[in-house]
Amino acid sequence: MSYVIVYVDVSDKKYFVSALEFFLIVSAYYSPKILRSARKININHSESSLNISFWKIFIITLSILLIIYIARYPGSFSPDSVNQYKQAVTENFNDHHPVLHTLFAFYLPLKLFNGWLGSIFLFQILFFAVSISYTFSVIIKYSAPKKFIILIYLYIILNPFTHSIITYPWKDVSFSITAMLAITFNAEIYLTRGEWLKNLFNAILYILIISACTIFRHNAILFTLPLFFILPYFVNKRFVILLFAAFLSVIFLIRYPVYEKLNVKFPTGRVVEITGLPLSIIGSAVVRNPEKLSNEVLNFAHRILSQDMWEKNFKFKDGYNSTKWRGANNKFIEQAGWQKVLNVMFKCFIQAPKASLMGLLGLTDLVFGILGPSEGAFSSGIIENDQGIEYHGIKILNRIMNFYNKLIIAFIKYPFWSIGFINLVILIFLLAKFTFKKFIFVLPLYMYNFGTMLLLTGNDIRFFYCSFLVMPIILFIILRDEEAIS
């Protein structure tokens, strides 16, 4: 029996449909038809495939990105970006944001271009253009149909999400680009039955890219570790062990000898960062059903914020982030420790199960929900800062781009702005074309998305931009028949 549950957030006066229940409806009623249709779609050798080189793709991509560049020069700078820029200029590095990313995305371009601020944004779009050109050259090399290639390329390059996030030199962007490269390398291994990896240059490049991808985000191991799971199908197990040992060695060398040489400072007290979801569940219970909670739970919650402040600031879809910087006693949380936070969260589930469940679904809906984030596309911009970073782009062009992005989001928001949509599309085709090898190939994305979901503090869709970039190569592998693989 299929059913749907509608959750109402009284404070925001918005209705949210749990995509999990929505998916149950689809599964129960529509999935037989959907799966039958999906099974008919194949991407094998096609005579109508595009005949276009890596460099042509690169020029087309770079030309489009340069329009964004001149419209939004010198790029967008959030508080995190300004902080990393300061680190690069002063060479006082702190691993609160991964130092390897600060070195790669800030320090390197500033050194190469003699301190020119605009080099940071330019370097990022060059990296993006090279990487996406390589990914699509691989898809073209294996003769994917022309319509498929054009459709998925336009899906990424004309996506308002891309236009917004590419202007920020965030770790999320560098991680997403390297994730696209890493999954494309795995596709090369998959499609050549391991021959690609037997080339020494390719093997070294594989390890370096996966290592960088791992360090660019503190939780990126959720994506990179499962990348190794596909290798035993195609190469000798001893070789897999050797590669994994090399991977660990590179990470060790960067995290210890290199970081020690740079006098990197490591942050302490990250309880708030890793307990965002439990704190969001506690907040939901405190706001919705305080009368059901014990004195112990309420006393803990009120050490963080008063009841009035919880009710005033807490937002269903933005979780603990909605209160984190609005008077919350984060020091108390650090002192209490993650074990205490989890303990209080479990007590909330026991004492106020419905309100706690709403808190859980309200935040994690970002990943499995079809509707996507409630606010739509975030905009580009530069915060006030003491580094002299100011907007110098072409305003009329920026207005045109903003209008285009709002227009697209208004009419076809979900495909361009919903992680749940991507997860669902991949799942449908995976079920239709299921083999265990294909499941293992998809696993890095699902492990990252749903693992990161449990670490959310707020409505941070930027954490999941990689989903958009890796989806084309994942669909290419899923929709390709096993016998078509040479």
BAPA-532470 format. One record per residue (C-alpha): residue in one letter; y, x negated, z negated. Coordinates in Angstrom, 2 decimals, decimal comma. Layout:
// residues N
{a; {Y; X; Z}}
...
***
This chain:
// residues 486
{m; {0,00; 0,00; 0,00}}
{s; {3,39; -1,42; 0,99}}
{y; {6,52; -1,01; -1,10}}
{v; {10,05; -2,26; -1,47}}
{i; {12,11; -2,96; -4,57}}
{v; {15,88; -2,85; -4,43}}
{y; {17,63; -4,97; -7,07}}
{v; {21,13; -3,96; -8,04}}
{d; {23,64; -6,45; -9,40}}
{v; {26,06; -4,27; -11,35}}
{s; {28,58; -7,06; -11,87}}
{d; {28,89; -7,80; -8,17}}
{k; {28,24; -4,20; -7,05}}
{k; {26,00; -5,43; -4,23}}
{y; {22,47; -4,49; -3,31}}
{f; {19,86; -7,14; -2,73}}
{v; {16,50; -6,53; -1,15}}
{s; {13,80; -8,94; -2,22}}
{a; {12,51; -10,57; 0,95}}
{l; {9,16; -11,04; -0,72}}
{e; {8,65; -7,28; -0,85}}
{f; {10,14; -6,95; 2,62}}
{f; {7,55; -9,41; 3,85}}
{l; {4,80; -7,30; 2,23}}
{i; {5,96; -4,36; 4,34}}
{v; {5,93; -6,48; 7,48}}
{s; {2,51; -7,87; 6,59}}
{a; {0,99; -4,48; 5,82}}
{y; {2,37; -2,52; 8,73}}
{y; {3,74; -4,74; 11,47}}
{s; {1,85; -8,04; 11,20}}
{p; {-1,17; -7,08; 13,36}}
{k; {1,16; -6,31; 16,26}}
{i; {3,36; -9,33; 15,59}}
{l; {0,42; -11,73; 15,34}}
{r; {-1,18; -10,37; 18,51}}
{s; {2,09; -10,95; 20,36}}
{a; {2,54; -14,39; 18,80}}
{r; {-0,95; -15,49; 19,89}}
{k; {0,01; -14,92; 23,51}}
{i; {2,85; -17,46; 23,33}}
{n; {1,76; -20,95; 24,38}}
{i; {3,74; -24,15; 24,95}}
{n; {1,51; -26,39; 26,99}}
{h; {2,18; -28,55; 30,02}}
{s; {4,77; -26,82; 32,15}}
{e; {5,82; -27,66; 35,69}}
{s; {9,18; -26,03; 34,95}}
{s; {10,01; -28,45; 32,14}}
{l; {13,43; -30,10; 32,17}}
{n; {13,80; -33,49; 33,82}}
{i; {16,56; -34,95; 31,67}}
{s; {16,76; -38,35; 30,00}}
{f; {17,51; -39,31; 26,43}}
{w; {20,96; -40,56; 27,45}}
{k; {21,92; -37,34; 29,20}}
{i; {20,97; -35,34; 26,10}}
{f; {22,94; -37,82; 24,00}}
{i; {26,09; -37,50; 26,15}}
{i; {25,93; -33,69; 26,14}}
{t; {25,39; -33,60; 22,37}}
{l; {28,09; -36,15; 21,61}}
{s; {30,59; -34,34; 23,87}}
{i; {30,09; -31,10; 21,92}}
{l; {30,29; -32,88; 18,56}}
{l; {33,46; -34,73; 19,57}}
{i; {35,18; -31,36; 20,00}}
{i; {34,36; -30,68; 16,35}}
{y; {35,49; -34,21; 15,49}}
{i; {38,99; -33,90; 16,96}}
{a; {39,37; -30,33; 15,64}}
{r; {38,49; -31,31; 12,09}}
{y; {39,47; -34,98; 11,89}}
{p; {38,85; -36,96; 9,68}}
{g; {36,08; -34,63; 8,53}}
{s; {35,53; -32,63; 5,36}}
{f; {35,61; -34,15; 1,89}}
{s; {34,28; -32,35; -1,17}}
{p; {34,54; -33,83; -4,69}}
{d; {31,18; -35,55; -4,09}}
{s; {32,41; -37,04; -0,82}}
{v; {35,63; -38,36; -2,35}}
{n; {33,63; -39,89; -5,19}}
{q; {31,30; -41,69; -2,77}}
{y; {34,26; -42,84; -0,68}}
{k; {35,77; -44,41; -3,82}}
{q; {32,49; -46,17; -4,53}}
{a; {32,38; -47,60; -1,01}}
{v; {35,96; -48,85; -1,22}}
{t; {35,70; -50,32; -4,73}}
{e; {32,03; -51,39; -4,41}}
{n; {31,35; -49,89; -7,84}}
{f; {28,18; -47,94; -7,11}}
{n; {26,66; -45,14; -9,18}}
{d; {23,32; -43,51; -8,35}}
{h; {24,46; -40,04; -9,41}}
{h; {24,58; -39,65; -5,63}}
{p; {21,93; -41,86; -4,03}}
{v; {23,47; -45,28; -3,49}}
{l; {21,51; -45,88; -0,30}}
{h; {23,27; -42,86; 1,18}}
{t; {26,66; -44,16; -0,02}}
{l; {25,91; -47,50; 1,64}}
{f; {24,70; -45,93; 4,87}}
{a; {27,16; -43,06; 5,33}}
{f; {30,31; -44,56; 3,77}}
{y; {30,15; -48,31; 3,17}}
{l; {28,56; -49,26; 6,52}}
{p; {30,97; -47,39; 8,85}}
{l; {33,99; -48,48; 6,78}}
{k; {32,88; -52,11; 7,10}}
{l; {32,10; -51,81; 10,80}}
{f; {35,48; -50,21; 11,56}}
{n; {37,64; -52,24; 9,18}}
{g; {38,22; -49,48; 6,63}}
{w; {39,10; -46,74; 9,15}}
{l; {38,59; -43,40; 7,38}}
{g; {37,67; -41,55; 10,58}}
{s; {34,68; -43,85; 11,06}}
{i; {32,68; -41,96; 8,40}}
{f; {32,69; -38,67; 10,32}}
{l; {32,26; -40,48; 13,67}}
{f; {29,28; -42,46; 12,38}}
{q; {27,59; -39,27; 11,20}}
{i; {27,92; -37,45; 14,51}}
{l; {26,65; -40,54; 16,36}}
{f; {23,62; -40,62; 14,07}}
{f; {23,08; -36,90; 14,63}}
{a; {23,43; -37,22; 18,42}}
{v; {20,97; -40,13; 18,64}}
{s; {18,41; -38,37; 16,45}}
{i; {18,50; -34,97; 18,13}}
{s; {18,40; -36,64; 21,54}}
{y; {15,25; -38,49; 20,54}}
{t; {13,63; -35,31; 19,19}}
{f; {14,30; -33,38; 22,38}}
{s; {13,28; -36,29; 24,61}}
{v; {9,88; -36,16; 22,85}}
{i; {9,62; -32,40; 23,43}}
{i; {10,55; -32,93; 27,09}}
{k; {8,13; -35,86; 27,46}}
{y; {5,25; -33,54; 26,62}}
{s; {6,42; -31,00; 29,21}}
{a; {7,57; -28,08; 27,13}}
{p; {8,82; -25,09; 29,16}}
{k; {12,46; -25,26; 30,20}}
{k; {13,42; -21,99; 28,48}}
{f; {11,97; -23,16; 25,17}}
{i; {13,86; -26,47; 25,33}}
{i; {17,21; -24,90; 26,19}}
{l; {16,87; -22,11; 23,64}}
{i; {16,07; -24,31; 20,64}}
{y; {18,65; -26,94; 21,66}}
{l; {21,41; -24,33; 21,82}}
{y; {20,13; -22,84; 18,57}}
{i; {20,96; -26,10; 16,79}}
{i; {24,01; -27,37; 18,64}}
{l; {25,86; -24,03; 18,79}}
{n; {24,89; -23,01; 15,26}}
{p; {27,93; -22,32; 13,01}}
{f; {25,98; -23,92; 10,16}}
{t; {25,85; -27,16; 12,15}}
{h; {29,55; -26,96; 12,95}}
{s; {30,39; -26,64; 9,26}}
{i; {27,98; -29,02; 7,59}}
{i; {28,22; -31,84; 10,15}}
{t; {31,83; -32,44; 9,06}}
{y; {30,73; -33,31; 5,51}}
{p; {29,31; -36,80; 4,83}}
{w; {26,85; -35,31; 2,37}}
{k; {23,45; -36,69; 1,44}}
{d; {22,07; -33,35; 2,62}}
{v; {23,12; -34,14; 6,20}}
{s; {21,75; -37,68; 6,27}}
{f; {18,53; -36,47; 4,67}}
{s; {18,21; -33,65; 7,21}}
{i; {18,74; -35,97; 10,18}}
{t; {16,19; -38,51; 8,94}}
{a; {13,80; -35,64; 8,16}}
{m; {14,11; -34,56; 11,80}}
{l; {13,28; -38,10; 12,92}}
{a; {10,35; -38,35; 10,50}}
{i; {8,77; -35,06; 11,58}}
{t; {9,28; -36,07; 15,23}}
{f; {7,42; -39,32; 14,54}}
{n; {4,60; -37,24; 13,10}}
{a; {4,64; -35,15; 16,28}}
{e; {4,26; -38,33; 18,35}}
{i; {1,29; -39,31; 16,18}}
{y; {-0,17; -35,81; 16,50}}
{l; {0,27; -35,57; 20,27}}
{t; {-1,08; -39,08; 21,03}}
{r; {-3,91; -38,79; 18,49}}
{g; {-2,56; -41,74; 16,56}}
{e; {-1,89; -44,13; 19,46}}
{w; {1,88; -44,04; 18,88}}
{l; {1,49; -45,40; 15,35}}
{k; {-0,69; -48,32; 16,45}}
{n; {2,35; -49,95; 18,00}}
{l; {3,75; -52,42; 15,41}}
{f; {7,40; -51,55; 16,12}}
{n; {6,68; -47,83; 15,77}}
{a; {4,79; -48,37; 12,50}}
{i; {7,68; -50,38; 11,01}}
{l; {10,24; -47,81; 12,18}}
{y; {8,08; -45,02; 10,74}}
{i; {8,03; -46,61; 7,29}}
{l; {11,76; -47,46; 7,29}}
{i; {12,84; -43,95; 8,32}}
{i; {10,55; -42,21; 5,83}}
{s; {11,68; -44,57; 3,06}}
{a; {15,36; -43,92; 3,83}}
{c; {14,69; -40,19; 3,99}}
{t; {13,04; -40,37; 0,56}}
{i; {15,96; -42,17; -1,08}}
{f; {18,74; -40,14; 0,57}}
{r; {17,92; -37,20; -1,73}}
{h; {16,55; -37,48; -5,25}}
{n; {13,92; -34,80; -4,56}}
{a; {13,18; -35,76; -0,93}}
{i; {9,72; -36,96; -1,92}}
{l; {8,74; -33,29; -1,70}}
{f; {9,23; -33,64; 2,08}}
{t; {8,21; -37,24; 2,74}}
{l; {4,99; -37,47; 0,72}}
{p; {3,23; -34,68; 2,69}}
{l; {4,14; -36,47; 5,93}}
{f; {1,30; -38,89; 5,16}}
{f; {-1,27; -36,08; 4,85}}
{i; {-1,63; -35,73; 8,64}}
{l; {-2,32; -39,42; 9,26}}
{p; {-6,03; -39,56; 8,26}}
{y; {-6,80; -37,17; 11,12}}
{f; {-5,70; -39,76; 13,67}}
{v; {-5,79; -43,29; 12,24}}
{n; {-8,10; -45,38; 10,05}}
{k; {-7,85; -44,55; 6,35}}
{r; {-7,31; -48,21; 5,49}}
{f; {-4,34; -48,24; 7,82}}
{v; {-2,98; -45,12; 6,08}}
{i; {-3,30; -46,86; 2,71}}
{l; {-1,52; -49,92; 4,13}}
{l; {1,32; -47,75; 5,45}}
{f; {1,66; -45,92; 2,15}}
{a; {1,74; -49,22; 0,27}}
{a; {4,47; -50,46; 2,62}}
{f; {6,39; -47,22; 2,01}}
{l; {6,22; -47,68; -1,77}}
{s; {7,18; -51,36; -1,42}}
{v; {10,31; -50,56; 0,59}}
{i; {11,42; -47,98; -1,95}}
{f; {10,74; -50,41; -4,81}}
{l; {12,73; -53,19; -3,12}}
{i; {15,72; -50,90; -2,57}}
{r; {15,63; -49,25; -5,97}}
{y; {15,30; -52,46; -7,95}}
{p; {16,19; -55,86; -6,38}}
{v; {18,82; -54,42; -4,00}}
{y; {20,35; -52,04; -6,53}}
{e; {20,36; -54,75; -9,20}}
{k; {22,18; -57,08; -6,81}}
{l; {24,80; -54,37; -6,26}}
{n; {25,10; -53,70; -10,02}}
{v; {24,29; -50,04; -9,49}}
{k; {24,86; -47,82; -12,51}}
{f; {22,30; -45,10; -13,17}}
{p; {23,40; -41,77; -14,64}}
{t; {21,94; -40,48; -17,89}}
{g; {21,48; -36,91; -19,03}}
{r; {20,51; -34,85; -15,98}}
{v; {19,05; -31,89; -17,86}}
{v; {21,57; -29,45; -16,37}}
{e; {20,69; -30,55; -12,84}}
{i; {16,94; -30,05; -13,23}}
{t; {17,08; -26,82; -15,26}}
{g; {19,42; -24,79; -13,06}}
{l; {16,81; -22,10; -12,40}}
{p; {15,78; -21,62; -16,07}}
{l; {19,47; -21,48; -17,06}}
{s; {20,07; -18,87; -14,35}}
{i; {17,22; -16,76; -15,71}}
{i; {18,64; -17,06; -19,24}}
{g; {22,08; -16,07; -17,94}}
{s; {20,69; -13,01; -16,17}}
{a; {18,90; -11,85; -19,33}}
{v; {21,96; -12,43; -21,52}}
{v; {24,24; -10,50; -19,17}}
{r; {21,90; -7,58; -18,41}}
{n; {19,85; -7,01; -21,55}}
{p; {21,40; -8,84; -24,52}}
{e; {20,23; -6,06; -26,84}}
{k; {16,58; -6,96; -26,09}}
{l; {16,95; -10,66; -26,87}}
{s; {16,18; -12,28; -30,21}}
{n; {18,82; -14,00; -32,31}}
{e; {17,30; -17,36; -31,42}}
{v; {17,77; -16,77; -27,68}}
{l; {21,27; -15,34; -28,08}}
{n; {22,35; -18,16; -30,38}}
{f; {21,16; -20,70; -27,79}}
{a; {22,92; -18,89; -24,95}}
{h; {26,13; -18,47; -26,94}}
{r; {26,22; -22,18; -27,70}}
{i; {26,64; -22,56; -23,94}}
{l; {29,07; -19,69; -23,36}}
{s; {30,30; -16,71; -25,34}}
{q; {28,92; -13,28; -24,41}}
{d; {32,26; -12,34; -22,85}}
{m; {32,32; -15,49; -20,71}}
{w; {28,72; -14,98; -19,58}}
{e; {29,55; -11,44; -18,50}}
{k; {32,79; -12,47; -16,85}}
{n; {31,56; -15,49; -14,89}}
{f; {27,84; -15,14; -14,22}}
{k; {27,03; -14,15; -10,63}}
{f; {23,64; -12,86; -9,58}}
{k; {23,39; -14,88; -6,34}}
{d; {25,04; -18,08; -7,55}}
{g; {23,07; -18,57; -10,76}}
{y; {24,17; -21,09; -13,35}}
{n; {26,62; -22,70; -10,90}}
{s; {28,87; -19,69; -11,38}}
{t; {29,36; -20,70; -15,02}}
{k; {28,67; -24,43; -14,93}}
{w; {32,28; -25,49; -14,39}}
{r; {33,91; -22,51; -16,10}}
{g; {33,82; -23,44; -19,75}}
{a; {30,05; -23,91; -20,12}}
{n; {28,99; -26,35; -22,83}}
{n; {26,88; -28,60; -20,62}}
{k; {26,80; -31,32; -23,29}}
{f; {24,92; -28,94; -25,57}}
{i; {22,30; -28,41; -22,84}}
{e; {21,88; -32,17; -22,43}}
{q; {21,40; -32,52; -26,18}}
{a; {18,97; -29,61; -26,40}}
{g; {16,76; -31,07; -23,63}}
{w; {14,77; -29,51; -20,81}}
{q; {11,89; -28,53; -23,10}}
{k; {14,16; -26,31; -25,17}}
{v; {15,68; -24,74; -22,06}}
{l; {12,22; -23,88; -20,71}}
{n; {11,18; -22,51; -24,09}}
{v; {14,17; -20,14; -24,19}}
{m; {13,54; -19,12; -20,58}}
{f; {9,96; -18,07; -21,36}}
{k; {11,18; -16,07; -24,33}}
{c; {13,64; -14,28; -22,02}}
{f; {10,74; -13,30; -19,75}}
{i; {8,83; -11,91; -22,74}}
{q; {11,78; -10,06; -24,29}}
{a; {13,68; -8,94; -21,14}}
{p; {11,23; -9,25; -18,23}}
{k; {13,13; -7,18; -15,66}}
{a; {16,47; -8,93; -16,20}}
{s; {14,74; -12,32; -16,17}}
{l; {12,92; -11,50; -12,94}}
{m; {16,22; -10,44; -11,38}}
{g; {17,68; -13,80; -12,35}}
{l; {14,74; -15,60; -10,76}}
{l; {14,86; -13,60; -7,53}}
{g; {18,65; -13,62; -7,37}}
{l; {18,79; -17,41; -7,10}}
{t; {15,57; -18,21; -5,24}}
{d; {16,20; -15,45; -2,68}}
{l; {18,23; -18,12; -0,89}}
{v; {14,95; -19,69; 0,24}}
{f; {12,59; -16,75; 0,85}}
{g; {15,16; -14,01; 1,51}}
{i; {15,86; -12,82; 5,03}}
{l; {19,49; -11,96; 4,28}}
{g; {20,57; -15,52; 3,56}}
{p; {23,50; -16,50; 1,33}}
{s; {25,85; -13,63; 0,62}}
{e; {29,07; -15,44; 1,49}}
{g; {28,06; -16,57; 4,97}}
{a; {29,26; -19,84; 6,42}}
{f; {31,12; -22,25; 4,20}}
{s; {34,25; -23,70; 5,74}}
{s; {35,30; -27,26; 6,37}}
{g; {38,15; -28,74; 4,38}}
{i; {39,45; -31,56; 2,20}}
{i; {40,03; -31,21; -1,53}}
{e; {43,12; -32,62; -3,19}}
{n; {42,49; -36,27; -3,92}}
{d; {44,13; -39,55; -4,90}}
{q; {42,72; -41,49; -1,94}}
{g; {45,19; -40,33; 0,70}}
{i; {42,54; -38,34; 2,59}}
{e; {44,32; -35,61; 4,55}}
{y; {43,61; -33,32; 7,49}}
{h; {44,90; -34,63; 10,83}}
{g; {42,90; -32,57; 13,30}}
{i; {44,09; -30,33; 16,14}}
{k; {44,91; -27,08; 14,34}}
{i; {44,68; -24,72; 17,31}}
{l; {41,24; -26,09; 18,22}}
{n; {40,14; -25,76; 14,61}}
{r; {41,28; -22,11; 14,57}}
{i; {39,28; -21,43; 17,75}}
{m; {36,19; -22,98; 16,18}}
{n; {36,65; -20,98; 12,99}}
{f; {36,97; -17,79; 15,03}}
{y; {33,82; -18,63; 17,00}}
{n; {31,84; -19,33; 13,83}}
{k; {32,98; -16,11; 12,14}}
{l; {32,18; -14,12; 15,29}}
{i; {28,65; -15,50; 15,51}}
{i; {27,99; -14,98; 11,81}}
{a; {29,34; -11,41; 11,98}}
{f; {26,94; -10,34; 14,74}}
{i; {23,86; -12,55; 14,46}}
{k; {24,08; -14,08; 11,00}}
{y; {20,46; -14,27; 9,89}}
{p; {18,91; -16,55; 12,55}}
{f; {21,79; -19,00; 12,10}}
{w; {22,25; -18,80; 8,35}}
{s; {18,97; -17,82; 6,68}}
{i; {16,36; -20,24; 5,38}}
{g; {14,06; -17,30; 4,75}}
{f; {14,28; -16,35; 8,44}}
{i; {13,14; -19,84; 9,46}}
{n; {10,31; -19,87; 6,92}}
{l; {9,16; -16,45; 8,12}}
{v; {9,26; -17,33; 11,85}}
{i; {7,25; -20,50; 11,27}}
{l; {4,77; -18,61; 9,08}}
{i; {4,19; -15,90; 11,70}}
{f; {3,41; -18,42; 14,43}}
{l; {1,35; -20,57; 12,08}}
{l; {-0,82; -17,57; 11,14}}
{a; {-1,15; -16,61; 14,80}}
{k; {-2,15; -20,12; 15,91}}
{f; {-3,73; -21,33; 12,70}}
{t; {-5,63; -24,58; 12,47}}
{f; {-5,79; -26,70; 9,35}}
{k; {-4,15; -29,62; 11,13}}
{k; {-1,18; -27,46; 12,09}}
{f; {-0,91; -26,25; 8,50}}
{i; {-0,82; -29,87; 7,31}}
{f; {1,86; -30,61; 9,91}}
{v; {4,05; -27,78; 8,59}}
{l; {3,40; -28,59; 4,93}}
{p; {6,33; -31,06; 4,42}}
{l; {8,90; -28,35; 5,18}}
{y; {7,29; -25,71; 2,96}}
{m; {6,74; -28,13; 0,08}}
{y; {10,36; -29,23; 0,27}}
{n; {11,86; -25,75; 0,63}}
{f; {9,86; -24,04; -2,10}}
{g; {9,83; -27,09; -4,38}}
{t; {13,59; -27,51; -4,10}}
{m; {13,94; -23,77; -4,71}}
{l; {12,68; -24,37; -8,25}}
{l; {15,40; -26,98; -8,81}}
{l; {18,32; -24,84; -7,65}}
{t; {21,37; -24,48; -9,86}}
{g; {23,34; -22,27; -7,47}}
{n; {23,65; -20,86; -3,98}}
{d; {23,38; -24,30; -2,32}}
{i; {22,21; -23,61; 1,21}}
{r; {23,24; -27,12; 2,26}}
{f; {20,15; -28,44; 0,46}}
{f; {18,04; -26,77; 3,16}}
{y; {19,83; -27,69; 6,39}}
{c; {16,79; -29,78; 7,31}}
{s; {14,94; -26,52; 8,00}}
{f; {17,09; -25,90; 11,07}}
{l; {16,59; -29,41; 12,44}}
{v; {12,83; -29,67; 11,96}}
{m; {12,00; -26,14; 13,13}}
{p; {12,03; -26,96; 16,90}}
{i; {9,45; -29,76; 16,64}}
{i; {7,33; -27,72; 14,22}}
{l; {7,27; -24,72; 16,57}}
{f; {6,47; -27,05; 19,48}}
{i; {3,37; -28,33; 17,68}}
{i; {2,27; -24,91; 16,42}}
{l; {2,58; -23,22; 19,82}}
{r; {0,77; -25,99; 21,67}}
{d; {-2,96; -25,46; 22,14}}
{e; {-5,17; -28,16; 20,64}}
{e; {-6,92; -28,78; 23,96}}
{a; {-3,51; -29,43; 25,55}}
{i; {-3,00; -32,48; 23,33}}
{s; {-3,84; -35,63; 25,21}}
***
